[in-house]
């Protein structure tokens, strides 16, 4: 493991994306419990991408325009649905201190689906990890798995930090309806923007 790998991983994970936005939203709307559920679930959803990269499935998706586009547009559709649901104050995105807490199953399912349907994660593992593994070396597989584990652990720490930070200021948001409305629109616009960016992604 190198400093370059750690720094690059940190930059990639800290940069706000769909997973970060969802974890922030979960913390604001459901508190610490929802934030932790979203963080852990979103992180676990990166593991199938890592396994796909290690077994070669990611390379197949990367080279197959049809398979890539299929996953990509399902992901785009899901992000657009989240944007609409956020604007309409539905699902896990409603900031309401008097209503029931967001169901755990809904939070987990949304967090997992969001990262599973994100082909950029697969591209990341295909294009990023091999740069730090010597091709054909006897321990290449183990090294790639180890680096992937470091990426996953970093993702969990960052997601938990974002989520608990959002949960910590939840009361201030709930006490200011205009702030809550502004944040809801920001989340909706962010999901919309991510969906449009994903639609332009190429294999």
Residue frames relative to the residue before (quaternion, step in Angstrom):
aa qw qx qy qz dx dy dz
X 1.0000 0.0000 0.0000 0.0000 0.00 0.00 0.00
X 0.1698 -0.8046 0.5649 0.0679 3.57 -0.93 0.90
X 0.6409 -0.5056 0.4058 0.4112 3.53 -1.32 0.30
X 0.6141 0.5611 -0.3456 0.4342 3.57 1.05 -0.77
X 0.6478 0.5108 -0.3199 0.4660 3.57 0.99 -0.83
X 0.6722 0.5042 -0.3015 0.4506 3.58 0.86 -0.94
X 0.6746 0.4925 -0.2996 0.4611 3.59 0.90 -0.90
X 0.6613 0.5001 -0.3099 0.4653 3.57 0.94 -0.86
X 0.6348 0.5283 -0.3205 0.4639 3.56 1.00 -0.84
X 0.6616 0.5130 -0.3078 0.4521 3.57 0.91 -0.92
X 0.6504 0.5121 -0.3197 0.4610 3.58 0.94 -0.85
X 0.6617 0.5117 -0.3057 0.4548 3.57 0.92 -0.93
X 0.7118 0.4655 -0.2659 0.4537 3.58 0.87 -0.96
X 0.6856 0.4957 -0.2976 0.4424 3.59 0.91 -0.88
X 0.5858 0.5834 -0.3801 0.4148 3.59 1.06 -0.68
X 0.4750 -0.7076 0.4374 0.2871 3.61 -0.64 1.07
X 0.0619 0.7627 -0.6401 0.0686 3.52 -0.96 0.99
X 0.7884 -0.3059 0.2133 0.4892 3.56 -1.24 -0.30
X 0.6644 0.5162 -0.3096 0.4431 3.59 0.93 -0.86
X 0.6528 0.5033 -0.3060 0.4763 3.56 0.97 -0.86
X 0.6645 0.5107 -0.3104 0.4487 3.57 0.89 -0.92
X 0.6639 0.4979 -0.3156 0.4601 3.57 0.94 -0.84
X 0.6507 0.5130 -0.3185 0.4603 3.58 0.98 -0.83
X 0.6249 0.5237 -0.3289 0.4764 3.59 1.02 -0.76
X 0.6647 0.5070 -0.2962 0.4619 3.54 0.92 -0.95
X 0.6476 0.5187 -0.3175 0.4589 3.59 0.97 -0.86
X 0.6572 0.5112 -0.3132 0.4568 3.58 0.97 -0.80
X 0.6716 0.4968 -0.2943 0.4643 3.58 1.00 -0.82
X 0.7642 0.3991 -0.2121 0.4602 3.55 0.91 -0.87
X 0.8206 0.2549 -0.1159 0.4982 3.59 1.04 -0.66
X 0.5387 -0.6455 0.4012 0.3636 3.59 1.24 -0.03
X 0.8142 -0.3042 0.1991 0.4527 3.54 -1.37 -0.25
X 0.6504 0.5276 -0.3293 0.4361 3.60 0.90 -0.89
X 0.6783 0.4809 -0.2938 0.4715 3.58 0.85 -0.94
X 0.6290 0.5450 -0.3340 0.4425 3.58 1.02 -0.80
X 0.6804 0.4841 -0.2887 0.4684 3.58 0.91 -0.92
X 0.6276 0.5295 -0.3366 0.4609 3.58 1.01 -0.77
X 0.6740 0.4917 -0.2931 0.4670 3.57 0.90 -0.92
X 0.6597 0.5218 -0.3097 0.4433 3.58 0.95 -0.88
X 0.6930 0.4689 -0.2778 0.4719 3.58 0.85 -0.98
X 0.6743 0.5000 -0.3003 0.4530 3.59 0.90 -0.91
X 0.6612 0.5053 -0.3072 0.4617 3.57 0.94 -0.88
X 0.6488 0.5139 -0.3141 0.4651 3.57 1.05 -0.75
X 0.6518 0.5185 -0.3197 0.4518 3.60 0.90 -0.87
X 0.6355 0.5520 -0.3278 0.4290 3.57 1.11 -0.67
X 0.5759 0.5674 -0.3971 0.4344 3.61 1.22 -0.13
X 0.5555 0.6517 -0.3837 0.3457 3.60 1.17 -0.53
X 0.6446 0.5040 -0.3581 0.4497 3.67 0.87 -0.71
X 0.6191 0.5337 -0.3482 0.4590 3.60 1.07 -0.65
X 0.6445 0.5126 -0.3160 0.4712 3.56 1.01 -0.82
X 0.6677 0.4965 -0.3012 0.4658 3.58 0.89 -0.92
X 0.6298 0.5281 -0.3330 0.4620 3.58 1.06 -0.76
X 0.6485 0.5152 -0.3163 0.4626 3.57 1.00 -0.80
X 0.6753 0.5044 -0.2919 0.4520 3.56 0.94 -0.92
X 0.7373 0.4197 -0.2333 0.4753 3.60 0.95 -0.83
X 0.5791 -0.6171 0.3655 0.3876 3.57 1.25 -0.11
X 0.4705 0.6810 -0.4521 0.3325 3.60 1.22 -0.11
X 0.6245 0.5488 -0.3433 0.4369 3.57 1.03 -0.74
X 0.6327 0.5251 -0.3380 0.4579 3.57 1.00 -0.78
X 0.6237 0.5357 -0.3323 0.4622 3.57 1.08 -0.74
X 0.6630 0.4881 -0.3001 0.4818 3.56 0.94 -0.91
X 0.6440 0.5442 -0.3149 0.4357 3.54 1.03 -0.84
X 0.7307 0.4160 -0.2266 0.4916 3.57 1.09 -0.74
X 0.6796 0.4563 -0.2873 0.4974 3.60 1.21 -0.34
X 0.3551 -0.7641 0.5016 0.1961 3.57 -0.40 1.22
X 0.6502 0.5303 -0.3220 0.4386 3.58 0.99 -0.83
X 0.6797 0.4767 -0.2939 0.4737 3.60 0.86 -0.95
X 0.6482 0.5195 -0.3208 0.4550 3.56 0.95 -0.85
X 0.6809 0.4922 -0.2937 0.4559 3.58 0.85 -0.97
X 0.6135 0.5558 -0.3532 0.4359 3.59 1.02 -0.75
X 0.6942 0.4530 -0.2724 0.4885 3.57 0.81 -1.00
X 0.6369 0.5560 -0.3285 0.4211 3.56 0.96 -0.89
X 0.7420 0.4276 -0.2505 0.4516 3.58 0.75 -1.00
X 0.5626 0.5415 -0.3942 0.4847 3.57 1.19 -0.37
X 0.6538 0.5075 -0.3010 0.4737 3.56 1.01 -0.84
X 0.6310 0.5252 -0.3280 0.4674 3.58 1.01 -0.81
X 0.6607 0.5141 -0.3068 0.4529 3.56 0.92 -0.91
X 0.6511 0.5152 -0.3172 0.4583 3.57 1.01 -0.80
X 0.6515 0.5040 -0.3158 0.4709 3.60 0.96 -0.82
X 0.6489 0.5027 -0.3222 0.4716 3.59 0.98 -0.77
X 0.6203 0.5263 -0.3415 0.4708 3.58 1.06 -0.72
X 0.6370 0.5208 -0.3275 0.4645 3.58 0.98 -0.81
X 0.6312 0.5357 -0.3353 0.4495 3.58 0.99 -0.79
X 0.6761 0.4804 -0.2887 0.4784 3.57 0.91 -0.93
X 0.6558 0.5135 -0.3145 0.4552 3.59 0.94 -0.89
X 0.6403 0.5272 -0.3279 0.4522 3.58 1.02 -0.74
X 0.6526 0.5107 -0.3102 0.4659 3.57 0.93 -0.88
X 0.7287 0.4263 -0.2314 0.4835 3.57 1.00 -0.83
X 0.4272 -0.7330 0.4370 0.2985 3.58 1.32 0.15
X 0.4368 0.6782 -0.4754 0.3511 3.54 0.89 0.92
X 0.7788 0.3699 -0.2447 0.4435 3.53 -1.36 0.13
X 0.7975 -0.3181 0.2443 0.4507 3.53 -1.19 -0.69
X 0.6152 0.6021 -0.3307 0.3868 3.57 1.26 0.04
X 0.5148 0.6437 -0.4239 0.3753 3.59 1.20 0.04
X 0.2600 -0.7597 0.5773 0.1481 3.56 -0.70 1.09
X 0.2629 0.7623 -0.5304 0.2616 3.57 -0.06 1.31
X 0.2606 -0.8048 0.5174 0.1289 3.56 -0.47 1.21
X 0.6917 0.4887 -0.2719 0.4569 3.58 1.23 -0.35
X 0.6345 0.5330 -0.3345 0.4489 3.57 1.18 -0.39
X 0.6791 -0.4729 0.3516 0.4377 3.58 -1.28 0.06
X 0.5791 -0.5822 0.4390 0.3647 3.55 -1.19 0.56
X 0.5892 -0.5732 0.4169 0.3878 3.59 -1.06 0.64
X 0.5105 -0.6567 0.4484 0.3271 3.63 -0.83 0.90
X 0.5465 -0.6339 0.4383 0.3276 3.56 -0.97 0.88
X 0.6441 0.5441 -0.3250 0.4283 3.58 0.94 -0.85
X 0.6557 0.5095 -0.3150 0.4596 3.56 1.00 -0.79
X 0.6465 0.5138 -0.3185 0.4654 3.57 0.98 -0.84
X 0.6741 0.4956 -0.2940 0.4621 3.57 0.86 -0.99
X 0.6753 0.5084 -0.2984 0.4433 3.56 0.86 -0.96
X 0.6685 0.4976 -0.3021 0.4628 3.57 0.95 -0.87
X 0.6627 0.5110 -0.3074 0.4530 3.58 0.92 -0.89
X 0.6696 0.4892 -0.2986 0.4723 3.58 0.94 -0.88
X 0.6689 0.5084 -0.3085 0.4461 3.57 0.86 -0.96
X 0.6328 0.5641 -0.3378 0.4090 3.57 0.96 -0.85
X 0.7428 0.3875 -0.2322 0.4942 3.59 0.87 -0.88
X 0.6066 0.5478 -0.3683 0.4431 3.60 1.07 -0.56
X 0.7355 0.4099 -0.2174 0.4936 3.57 1.05 -0.79
X 0.5526 0.5957 -0.3954 0.4282 3.56 1.23 0.36
X 0.2365 -0.8127 0.5142 0.1387 3.63 -0.11 1.22
X 0.5248 0.6347 -0.4193 0.3820 3.58 1.20 -0.31
X 0.5980 0.5539 -0.3663 0.4488 3.59 1.11 -0.55
X 0.6478 0.5065 -0.3164 0.4729 3.55 0.99 -0.83
X 0.6408 0.5140 -0.3190 0.4726 3.57 0.95 -0.86
X 0.6276 0.5479 -0.3345 0.4404 3.56 1.01 -0.83
X 0.6912 0.4700 -0.2881 0.4674 3.57 0.83 -0.93
X 0.6566 0.5103 -0.3168 0.4561 3.61 1.01 -0.75
X 0.7664 0.3869 -0.2005 0.4720 3.57 0.86 -0.97
X 0.7265 0.4734 -0.2387 0.4372 3.58 1.07 -0.72
X 0.7158 0.4845 -0.2791 0.4183 3.59 0.62 -1.10
X 0.6613 0.5273 -0.3459 0.4062 3.65 0.80 -0.84
X 0.5772 0.6023 -0.3813 0.3983 3.59 1.15 -0.48
X 0.7364 0.3849 -0.2123 0.5142 3.58 1.20 -0.48
X 0.6516 0.4456 -0.3133 0.5279 3.57 1.28 0.32
X 0.4102 -0.7118 0.5147 0.2451 3.57 -0.82 0.97
X 0.4412 -0.7195 0.4646 0.2681 3.61 -0.59 1.11
X 0.8431 0.2063 -0.1567 0.4713 3.55 -0.98 0.87
X 0.4732 0.6695 -0.4544 0.3484 3.58 1.23 0.01
X 0.6244 -0.5849 0.3631 0.3691 3.62 -1.07 0.72
X 0.7716 0.3489 -0.1895 0.4970 3.59 0.99 -0.75
X 0.2636 0.8122 -0.4919 0.1700 3.58 1.23 0.39
X 0.6641 0.5115 -0.3104 0.4483 3.58 0.90 -0.93
X 0.6849 0.4819 -0.2907 0.4629 3.57 0.86 -0.95
X 0.6460 0.5206 -0.3240 0.4545 3.57 1.03 -0.76
X 0.6475 0.5098 -0.3216 0.4664 3.57 1.00 -0.80
X 0.6449 0.5083 -0.3193 0.4730 3.58 1.00 -0.79
X 0.6450 0.5253 -0.3158 0.4563 3.57 1.03 -0.80
X 0.6659 0.4837 -0.3016 0.4814 3.57 0.95 -0.86
X 0.6282 0.5296 -0.3306 0.4642 3.56 1.06 -0.73
X 0.6313 0.5277 -0.3260 0.4656 3.57 1.07 -0.76
X 0.6329 0.5167 -0.3293 0.4733 3.58 1.05 -0.75
X 0.6355 0.5201 -0.3237 0.4700 3.58 0.99 -0.82
X 0.6650 0.5054 -0.3015 0.4598 3.59 0.93 -0.90
X 0.6607 0.5028 -0.3076 0.4649 3.59 0.94 -0.87
X 0.6402 0.5137 -0.3211 0.4724 3.58 1.02 -0.78
X 0.6219 0.5417 -0.3300 0.4593 3.55 1.03 -0.81
X 0.6574 0.5140 -0.3128 0.4537 3.58 0.91 -0.91
X 0.6654 0.5047 -0.3113 0.4535 3.60 0.85 -0.94
X 0.6799 0.4843 -0.2910 0.4675 3.59 0.90 -0.92
X 0.6534 0.5117 -0.3183 0.4583 3.59 0.91 -0.88
X 0.6509 0.5049 -0.3156 0.4709 3.58 0.93 -0.89
X 0.6438 0.5277 -0.3237 0.4498 3.60 0.96 -0.82
X 0.6572 0.4947 -0.3019 0.4819 3.57 0.94 -0.90
X 0.6963 0.5003 -0.2848 0.4286 3.57 0.82 -1.00
X 0.6926 0.4575 -0.2834 0.4804 3.59 0.87 -0.91
X 0.6022 0.5468 -0.3572 0.4591 3.57 1.11 -0.59
X 0.6560 0.4978 -0.3019 0.4804 3.56 1.00 -0.85
X 0.6490 0.5174 -0.3169 0.4589 3.59 0.99 -0.83
X 0.6307 0.5626 -0.3333 0.4180 3.58 1.07 -0.72
X 0.7430 0.3530 -0.2137 0.5270 3.60 1.10 -0.64
X 0.3203 0.7873 -0.4788 0.2197 3.57 1.28 0.17
X 0.6482 0.5397 -0.3239 0.4285 3.59 0.89 -0.91
X 0.6521 0.5164 -0.3162 0.4562 3.57 0.96 -0.82
X 0.6419 0.5085 -0.3199 0.4764 3.54 1.08 -0.70
X 0.6725 0.5075 -0.2996 0.4477 3.56 0.90 -0.94
X 0.6789 0.4889 -0.2904 0.4645 3.58 1.08 -0.65
X 0.7305 0.3260 -0.2049 0.5640 3.58 1.29 -0.13
X 0.2691 -0.8123 0.4955 0.1491 3.60 0.07 1.28
X 0.6385 0.5296 -0.3436 0.4403 3.59 1.01 -0.73
X 0.6289 0.5203 -0.3315 0.4731 3.56 1.06 -0.74
X 0.6392 0.5298 -0.3201 0.4565 3.56 0.99 -0.87
X 0.6591 0.4996 -0.3058 0.4717 3.58 0.96 -0.87
X 0.6460 0.5202 -0.3182 0.4591 3.57 0.99 -0.83
X 0.6597 0.5015 -0.3055 0.4689 3.58 0.96 -0.86
X 0.6293 0.5384 -0.3390 0.4462 3.56 0.99 -0.83
X 0.6680 0.4865 -0.3011 0.4759 3.58 0.95 -0.85
X 0.6264 0.5360 -0.3350 0.4562 3.57 1.05 -0.73
X 0.6481 0.5014 -0.3168 0.4777 3.58 0.97 -0.85
X 0.6546 0.5111 -0.3194 0.4564 3.57 0.91 -0.88
X 0.6674 0.4955 -0.2990 0.4687 3.58 0.94 -0.88
X 0.6432 0.5269 -0.3196 0.4545 3.57 1.06 -0.76
X 0.6518 0.4955 -0.3165 0.4791 3.59 0.96 -0.84
X 0.6277 0.5275 -0.3286 0.4687 3.56 1.05 -0.78
X 0.6732 0.5029 -0.2946 0.4552 3.56 0.89 -0.94
X 0.6478 0.5096 -0.3156 0.4701 3.58 1.00 -0.83
X 0.6335 0.5365 -0.3266 0.4520 3.55 1.05 -0.77
X 0.6662 0.4973 -0.2954 0.4708 3.56 0.98 -0.84
X 0.6421 0.5112 -0.3204 0.4730 3.57 1.05 -0.77
X 0.6468 0.5176 -0.3137 0.4639 3.56 1.00 -0.84
X 0.6230 0.5527 -0.3387 0.4377 3.58 1.04 -0.76
X 0.6986 0.4581 -0.2672 0.4804 3.59 1.15 -0.57
X 0.4803 0.6826 -0.4355 0.3372 3.57 1.26 -0.17
X 0.1853 -0.7841 0.5861 0.0854 3.55 -1.09 0.76
X 0.5305 -0.6365 0.4589 0.3209 3.56 -1.05 0.70
